[in-house]
């Protein structure tokens, strides 16, 4: 992974309203383009359903368009997708195939592995693109931690 100052992580909710999703996708692309212009090359994604996968998709598209970017997955555990539907698993695995690097924070699921994944992403980033709607969520907890770590936070919600 490149230096922290060239790195952005993503944090957002798993469930997003359909009517907001289109706007969120457009804003994600715009903000990624802004960061690429500032020299950000590494993008860390947690791989969860919803916002994480929207962001991973966006980076995969930027790579296909020739942008000098790397898609890094920081995953909570090897079996994150265990309880997902077969369609969700298929999407997840196709995104993992686009990865330049995959980091497993924990081999097995533990009660703290999601939080550990979020801390890892923040600790290795200078920027965070998020969609924070509910402050009493894992995303809210992650963004509060990112604020304490002085990350540049871009909330597109």
Buried (B, 14 or more C-beta within 10 A) or exposed (E): BEEEEBBBBBBBBEEBEEEBBEBBBEBBBEBBEEBBEEEBBBBBBBBBBBBBBBBBBBBBEBBEEEBEBBBBBBBBBEEBBEEBEEEEBEBBEEBBEBBBEEBBBBEEBEEEBBBBBBBBBBBBBBBBBBBBBEEEBBBBBBBEBBEEEEBEBBBBB
